[in-house]
Structures are given as structure tokens and as C-alpha cells.
Amino acid sequence: MTIPTQAPELTITTSPTESDAQLMVQLAQLSTGMNVDRGQALLYKHHQDGGLTYEQFESTYPIGSEDSIAIINVMKWHETVGTLVKQGLLDRGLILDWLWVSGAWDMCKALALHHRAETQSDSMWENFEALAASQNC
């Protein structure tokens, strides 16, 4: 059974499955390979100041540096998780119980929205944003 949420195009199943749990573990392993923990730690340093601005990102973390890649990987990883939820391949409730998606979005929102404007692509980071919005509902 699927229950619609207030967030656009996201659904929640009534109970997570064993497949959801297996995929969650695989996502945790993927996050390690992508250095997501480092990226989140770097983002968190800016959290008290209202989040990382694009200007701060550009001046503090040179493009192509390990730190800039780790920060971008936070967004890529959350976009992947959001896409799996949107497509019904992963239980939203399980993910929102596990992750602080709305906090991660808040910490890199300015950077993500800058990328969206720069590319003129409304779909850039949309699944990450939608998953974060569903956590705030």
C-alpha cells in the first residue's frame, strides 16, 4: 500500500522491507566510498553561520580539491537516495528515520541552488530537495 505525502512525487510504503534494509546498508557503504562523512563535516562547520554560501565554497574549497569533491558528493549521494525513494525503490520512512536529510539540505542549499541557476536546470538536486522537504512536513 502506498500513501501519498505532502512532498511532490514522493511516496511512502506502510512498512520497510528486507530489500529496503539491504539497500540502506549498500547506501551506507557507498557513502563511505564517496567520502560523504568528510563532506558533511565540512558543511557542518558552516552550519552555525547559516550554511555554506557559494562564494564561501568557491573561495575556501578550490574546485577539484578533495574537500570540494567531498561536499559535492554529499549532494550527489542525497540526490541518489532521493531518486530511489521517488521511484519507489526505497522506503521513505526508513530513510527519514535514518538520515537528517533536511539538515543536510539546509547546509548546502545555497550551493545546490547556485548550481541549479547556473545550469538553468530545475531538475538539478530536485530529489534531494523533495526528500528534505518531506522530512519537514
Biotite code that builds the C-alpha atoms (Angstrom):
import biotite.structure as struc

atoms = struc.array([
    struc.Atom([0.000, 0.000, 0.000], chain_id="A", res_id=1, res_name="MET", atom_name="CA", element="C"),
    struc.Atom([1.270, 3.458, -0.912], chain_id="A", res_id=2, res_name="THR", atom_name="CA", element="C"),
    struc.Atom([0.393, 6.639, 0.965], chain_id="A", res_id=3, res_name="ILE", atom_name="CA", element="C"),
    struc.Atom([0.970, 9.999, -0.753], chain_id="A", res_id=4, res_name="PRO", atom_name="CA", element="C"),
    struc.Atom([2.995, 12.595, 1.131], chain_id="A", res_id=5, res_name="THR", atom_name="CA", element="C"),
    struc.Atom([2.898, 16.375, 1.075], chain_id="A", res_id=6, res_name="GLN", atom_name="CA", element="C"),
    struc.Atom([6.210, 16.430, -0.780], chain_id="A", res_id=7, res_name="ALA", atom_name="CA", element="C"),
    struc.Atom([5.994, 16.335, -4.582], chain_id="A", res_id=8, res_name="PRO", atom_name="CA", element="C"),
    struc.Atom([6.309, 12.916, -6.180], chain_id="A", res_id=9, res_name="GLU", atom_name="CA", element="C"),
    struc.Atom([7.423, 11.078, -3.042], chain_id="A", res_id=10, res_name="LEU", atom_name="CA", element="C"),
    struc.Atom([5.600, 8.093, -1.645], chain_id="A", res_id=11, res_name="THR", atom_name="CA", element="C"),
    struc.Atom([5.910, 6.003, 1.475], chain_id="A", res_id=12, res_name="ILE", atom_name="CA", element="C"),
    struc.Atom([5.209, 2.324, 1.843], chain_id="A", res_id=13, res_name="THR", atom_name="CA", element="C"),
    struc.Atom([3.455, 1.193, 5.001], chain_id="A", res_id=14, res_name="THR", atom_name="CA", element="C"),
    struc.Atom([6.399, -0.894, 6.164], chain_id="A", res_id=15, res_name="SER", atom_name="CA", element="C"),
    struc.Atom([10.013, -1.222, 5.075], chain_id="A", res_id=16, res_name="PRO", atom_name="CA", element="C"),
    struc.Atom([11.076, -4.486, 3.521], chain_id="A", res_id=17, res_name="THR", atom_name="CA", element="C"),
    struc.Atom([14.194, -6.570, 3.896], chain_id="A", res_id=18, res_name="GLU", atom_name="CA", element="C"),
    struc.Atom([15.212, -5.272, 0.460], chain_id="A", res_id=19, res_name="SER", atom_name="CA", element="C"),
    struc.Atom([14.953, -1.717, 1.798], chain_id="A", res_id=20, res_name="ASP", atom_name="CA", element="C"),
    struc.Atom([17.272, -2.630, 4.661], chain_id="A", res_id=21, res_name="ALA", atom_name="CA", element="C"),
    struc.Atom([19.780, -4.246, 2.289], chain_id="A", res_id=22, res_name="GLN", atom_name="CA", element="C"),
    struc.Atom([19.747, -1.217, 0.039], chain_id="A", res_id=23, res_name="LEU", atom_name="CA", element="C"),
    struc.Atom([20.195, 1.057, 3.061], chain_id="A", res_id=24, res_name="MET", atom_name="CA", element="C"),
    struc.Atom([23.338, -0.857, 4.041], chain_id="A", res_id=25, res_name="VAL", atom_name="CA", element="C"),
    struc.Atom([24.631, -0.600, 0.468], chain_id="A", res_id=26, res_name="GLN", atom_name="CA", element="C"),
    struc.Atom([23.975, 3.151, 0.530], chain_id="A", res_id=27, res_name="LEU", atom_name="CA", element="C"),
    struc.Atom([25.946, 3.431, 3.776], chain_id="A", res_id=28, res_name="ALA", atom_name="CA", element="C"),
    struc.Atom([28.850, 1.636, 2.087], chain_id="A", res_id=29, res_name="GLN", atom_name="CA", element="C"),
    struc.Atom([28.555, 3.901, -0.962], chain_id="A", res_id=30, res_name="LEU", atom_name="CA", element="C"),
    struc.Atom([28.661, 6.984, 1.255], chain_id="A", res_id=31, res_name="SER", atom_name="CA", element="C"),
    struc.Atom([31.964, 5.785, 2.695], chain_id="A", res_id=32, res_name="THR", atom_name="CA", element="C"),
    struc.Atom([33.436, 5.365, -0.773], chain_id="A", res_id=33, res_name="GLY", atom_name="CA", element="C"),
    struc.Atom([32.222, 8.826, -1.747], chain_id="A", res_id=34, res_name="MET", atom_name="CA", element="C"),
    struc.Atom([33.693, 10.435, 1.399], chain_id="A", res_id=35, res_name="ASN", atom_name="CA", element="C"),
    struc.Atom([30.255, 11.788, 2.339], chain_id="A", res_id=36, res_name="VAL", atom_name="CA", element="C"),
    struc.Atom([31.152, 11.917, 6.052], chain_id="A", res_id=37, res_name="ASP", atom_name="CA", element="C"),
    struc.Atom([34.003, 14.309, 5.305], chain_id="A", res_id=38, res_name="ARG", atom_name="CA", element="C"),
    struc.Atom([31.773, 16.461, 3.130], chain_id="A", res_id=39, res_name="GLY", atom_name="CA", element="C"),
    struc.Atom([29.121, 16.609, 5.828], chain_id="A", res_id=40, res_name="GLN", atom_name="CA", element="C"),
    struc.Atom([31.724, 17.545, 8.451], chain_id="A", res_id=41, res_name="ALA", atom_name="CA", element="C"),
    struc.Atom([32.952, 20.381, 6.225], chain_id="A", res_id=42, res_name="LEU", atom_name="CA", element="C"),
    struc.Atom([29.384, 21.565, 5.644], chain_id="A", res_id=43, res_name="LEU", atom_name="CA", element="C"),
    struc.Atom([28.631, 21.385, 9.352], chain_id="A", res_id=44, res_name="TYR", atom_name="CA", element="C"),
    struc.Atom([31.497, 23.811, 10.054], chain_id="A", res_id=45, res_name="LYS", atom_name="CA", element="C"),
    struc.Atom([29.382, 26.443, 8.257], chain_id="A", res_id=46, res_name="HIS", atom_name="CA", element="C"),
    struc.Atom([26.073, 25.385, 9.813], chain_id="A", res_id=47, res_name="HIS", atom_name="CA", element="C"),
    struc.Atom([26.192, 27.860, 12.714], chain_id="A", res_id=48, res_name="GLN", atom_name="CA", element="C"),
    struc.Atom([26.695, 30.700, 10.216], chain_id="A", res_id=49, res_name="ASP", atom_name="CA", element="C"),
    struc.Atom([23.575, 29.875, 8.225], chain_id="A", res_id=50, res_name="GLY", atom_name="CA", element="C"),
    struc.Atom([25.079, 27.365, 5.847], chain_id="A", res_id=51, res_name="GLY", atom_name="CA", element="C"),
    struc.Atom([27.737, 27.388, 3.179], chain_id="A", res_id=52, res_name="LEU", atom_name="CA", element="C"),
    struc.Atom([27.295, 30.068, 0.537], chain_id="A", res_id=53, res_name="THR", atom_name="CA", element="C"),
    struc.Atom([28.538, 29.521, -2.985], chain_id="A", res_id=54, res_name="TYR", atom_name="CA", element="C"),
    struc.Atom([31.076, 32.302, -2.517], chain_id="A", res_id=55, res_name="GLU", atom_name="CA", element="C"),
    struc.Atom([32.450, 30.611, 0.614], chain_id="A", res_id=56, res_name="GLN", atom_name="CA", element="C"),
    struc.Atom([32.559, 27.273, -1.187], chain_id="A", res_id=57, res_name="PHE", atom_name="CA", element="C"),
    struc.Atom([34.401, 28.740, -4.145], chain_id="A", res_id=58, res_name="GLU", atom_name="CA", element="C"),
    struc.Atom([36.961, 30.632, -2.038], chain_id="A", res_id=59, res_name="SER", atom_name="CA", element="C"),
    struc.Atom([37.503, 28.005, 0.674], chain_id="A", res_id=60, res_name="THR", atom_name="CA", element="C"),
    struc.Atom([37.320, 24.759, -1.296], chain_id="A", res_id=61, res_name="TYR", atom_name="CA", element="C"),
    struc.Atom([39.060, 25.026, -4.675], chain_id="A", res_id=62, res_name="PRO", atom_name="CA", element="C"),
    struc.Atom([37.260, 23.196, -7.481], chain_id="A", res_id=63, res_name="ILE", atom_name="CA", element="C"),
    struc.Atom([38.696, 19.697, -7.835], chain_id="A", res_id=64, res_name="GLY", atom_name="CA", element="C"),
    struc.Atom([40.136, 19.612, -4.326], chain_id="A", res_id=65, res_name="SER", atom_name="CA", element="C"),
    struc.Atom([39.343, 16.629, -2.102], chain_id="A", res_id=66, res_name="GLU", atom_name="CA", element="C"),
    struc.Atom([37.222, 18.879, 0.105], chain_id="A", res_id=67, res_name="ASP", atom_name="CA", element="C"),
    struc.Atom([35.169, 20.346, -2.748], chain_id="A", res_id=68, res_name="SER", atom_name="CA", element="C"),
    struc.Atom([34.584, 16.863, -4.156], chain_id="A", res_id=69, res_name="ILE", atom_name="CA", element="C"),
    struc.Atom([33.509, 15.584, -0.721], chain_id="A", res_id=70, res_name="ALA", atom_name="CA", element="C"),
    struc.Atom([30.991, 18.432, -0.389], chain_id="A", res_id=71, res_name="ILE", atom_name="CA", element="C"),
    struc.Atom([29.586, 17.882, -3.891], chain_id="A", res_id=72, res_name="ILE", atom_name="CA", element="C"),
    struc.Atom([29.392, 14.154, -3.110], chain_id="A", res_id=73, res_name="ASN", atom_name="CA", element="C"),
    struc.Atom([27.098, 14.925, -0.159], chain_id="A", res_id=74, res_name="VAL", atom_name="CA", element="C"),
    struc.Atom([24.642, 16.382, -2.656], chain_id="A", res_id=75, res_name="MET", atom_name="CA", element="C"),
    struc.Atom([25.145, 13.588, -5.207], chain_id="A", res_id=76, res_name="LYS", atom_name="CA", element="C"),
    struc.Atom([24.621, 10.908, -2.569], chain_id="A", res_id=77, res_name="TRP", atom_name="CA", element="C"),
    struc.Atom([21.458, 12.533, -1.191], chain_id="A", res_id=78, res_name="HIS", atom_name="CA", element="C"),
    struc.Atom([20.163, 13.004, -4.741], chain_id="A", res_id=79, res_name="GLU", atom_name="CA", element="C"),
    struc.Atom([20.702, 9.274, -5.296], chain_id="A", res_id=80, res_name="THR", atom_name="CA", element="C"),
    struc.Atom([18.806, 8.424, -2.104], chain_id="A", res_id=81, res_name="VAL", atom_name="CA", element="C"),
    struc.Atom([16.009, 10.835, -3.055], chain_id="A", res_id=82, res_name="GLY", atom_name="CA", element="C"),
    struc.Atom([15.771, 9.308, -6.525], chain_id="A", res_id=83, res_name="THR", atom_name="CA", element="C"),
    struc.Atom([15.470, 5.785, -5.114], chain_id="A", res_id=84, res_name="LEU", atom_name="CA", element="C"),
    struc.Atom([12.687, 6.979, -2.795], chain_id="A", res_id=85, res_name="VAL", atom_name="CA", element="C"),
    struc.Atom([10.913, 8.883, -5.594], chain_id="A", res_id=86, res_name="LYS", atom_name="CA", element="C"),
    struc.Atom([10.963, 5.814, -7.829], chain_id="A", res_id=87, res_name="GLN", atom_name="CA", element="C"),
    struc.Atom([9.503, 3.618, -5.082], chain_id="A", res_id=88, res_name="GLY", atom_name="CA", element="C"),
    struc.Atom([12.648, 1.535, -4.702], chain_id="A", res_id=89, res_name="LEU", atom_name="CA", element="C"),
    struc.Atom([13.338, 2.559, -1.110], chain_id="A", res_id=90, res_name="LEU", atom_name="CA", element="C"),
    struc.Atom([11.039, 3.232, 1.820], chain_id="A", res_id=91, res_name="ASP", atom_name="CA", element="C"),
    struc.Atom([10.858, 6.954, 2.645], chain_id="A", res_id=92, res_name="ARG", atom_name="CA", element="C"),
    struc.Atom([10.003, 6.361, 6.299], chain_id="A", res_id=93, res_name="GLY", atom_name="CA", element="C"),
    struc.Atom([13.068, 4.183, 6.788], chain_id="A", res_id=94, res_name="LEU", atom_name="CA", element="C"),
    struc.Atom([15.329, 6.760, 5.161], chain_id="A", res_id=95, res_name="ILE", atom_name="CA", element="C"),
    struc.Atom([13.914, 9.678, 7.142], chain_id="A", res_id=96, res_name="LEU", atom_name="CA", element="C"),
    struc.Atom([14.310, 7.666, 10.321], chain_id="A", res_id=97, res_name="ASP", atom_name="CA", element="C"),
    struc.Atom([17.961, 7.066, 9.426], chain_id="A", res_id=98, res_name="TRP", atom_name="CA", element="C"),
    struc.Atom([19.111, 10.362, 7.889], chain_id="A", res_id=99, res_name="LEU", atom_name="CA", element="C"),
    struc.Atom([18.829, 14.052, 8.709], chain_id="A", res_id=100, res_name="TRP", atom_name="CA", element="C"),
    struc.Atom([18.098, 14.929, 5.084], chain_id="A", res_id=101, res_name="VAL", atom_name="CA", element="C"),
    struc.Atom([16.541, 18.309, 5.848], chain_id="A", res_id=102, res_name="SER", atom_name="CA", element="C"),
    struc.Atom([19.646, 19.328, 7.803], chain_id="A", res_id=103, res_name="GLY", atom_name="CA", element="C"),
    struc.Atom([21.959, 18.212, 5.013], chain_id="A", res_id=104, res_name="ALA", atom_name="CA", element="C"),
    struc.Atom([19.851, 20.187, 2.515], chain_id="A", res_id=105, res_name="TRP", atom_name="CA", element="C"),
    struc.Atom([19.920, 23.294, 4.694], chain_id="A", res_id=106, res_name="ASP", atom_name="CA", element="C"),
    struc.Atom([23.708, 23.107, 4.986], chain_id="A", res_id=107, res_name="MET", atom_name="CA", element="C"),
    struc.Atom([24.277, 23.008, 1.226], chain_id="A", res_id=108, res_name="CYS", atom_name="CA", element="C"),
    struc.Atom([21.078, 24.622, -0.084], chain_id="A", res_id=109, res_name="LYS", atom_name="CA", element="C"),
    struc.Atom([22.805, 27.788, -1.316], chain_id="A", res_id=110, res_name="ALA", atom_name="CA", element="C"),
    struc.Atom([25.379, 25.743, -3.208], chain_id="A", res_id=111, res_name="LEU", atom_name="CA", element="C"),
    struc.Atom([22.721, 23.477, -4.724], chain_id="A", res_id=112, res_name="ALA", atom_name="CA", element="C"),
    struc.Atom([20.517, 26.397, -5.773], chain_id="A", res_id=113, res_name="LEU", atom_name="CA", element="C"),
    struc.Atom([23.535, 28.148, -7.307], chain_id="A", res_id=114, res_name="HIS", atom_name="CA", element="C"),
    struc.Atom([24.238, 25.022, -9.384], chain_id="A", res_id=115, res_name="HIS", atom_name="CA", element="C"),
    struc.Atom([20.589, 24.884, -10.406], chain_id="A", res_id=116, res_name="ARG", atom_name="CA", element="C"),
    struc.Atom([20.591, 28.521, -11.531], chain_id="A", res_id=117, res_name="ALA", atom_name="CA", element="C"),
    struc.Atom([23.961, 28.195, -13.249], chain_id="A", res_id=118, res_name="GLU", atom_name="CA", element="C"),
    struc.Atom([22.849, 25.161, -15.261], chain_id="A", res_id=119, res_name="THR", atom_name="CA", element="C"),
    struc.Atom([19.323, 26.524, -15.764], chain_id="A", res_id=120, res_name="GLN", atom_name="CA", element="C"),
    struc.Atom([18.067, 23.072, -14.848], chain_id="A", res_id=121, res_name="SER", atom_name="CA", element="C"),
    struc.Atom([15.122, 22.944, -12.463], chain_id="A", res_id=122, res_name="ASP", atom_name="CA", element="C"),
    struc.Atom([15.678, 19.217, -12.058], chain_id="A", res_id=123, res_name="SER", atom_name="CA", element="C"),
    struc.Atom([19.174, 19.572, -10.598], chain_id="A", res_id=124, res_name="MET", atom_name="CA", element="C"),
    struc.Atom([19.132, 18.310, -6.991], chain_id="A", res_id=125, res_name="TRP", atom_name="CA", element="C"),
    struc.Atom([15.303, 18.132, -7.085], chain_id="A", res_id=126, res_name="GLU", atom_name="CA", element="C"),
    struc.Atom([15.062, 14.689, -5.465], chain_id="A", res_id=127, res_name="ASN", atom_name="CA", element="C"),
    struc.Atom([17.385, 15.693, -2.628], chain_id="A", res_id=128, res_name="PHE", atom_name="CA", element="C"),
    struc.Atom([15.319, 18.856, -2.076], chain_id="A", res_id=129, res_name="GLU", atom_name="CA", element="C"),
    struc.Atom([11.987, 16.999, -2.217], chain_id="A", res_id=130, res_name="ALA", atom_name="CA", element="C"),
    struc.Atom([13.161, 14.345, 0.246], chain_id="A", res_id=131, res_name="LEU", atom_name="CA", element="C"),
    struc.Atom([14.373, 17.085, 2.613], chain_id="A", res_id=132, res_name="ALA", atom_name="CA", element="C"),
    struc.Atom([11.034, 18.906, 2.318], chain_id="A", res_id=133, res_name="ALA", atom_name="CA", element="C"),
    struc.Atom([9.183, 15.697, 3.176], chain_id="A", res_id=134, res_name="SER", atom_name="CA", element="C"),
    struc.Atom([11.146, 15.443, 6.417], chain_id="A", res_id=135, res_name="GLN", atom_name="CA", element="C"),
    struc.Atom([9.959, 18.904, 7.421], chain_id="A", res_id=136, res_name="ASN", atom_name="CA", element="C"),
    struc.Atom([6.295, 18.006, 6.917], chain_id="A", res_id=137, res_name="CYS", atom_name="CA", element="C"),
])
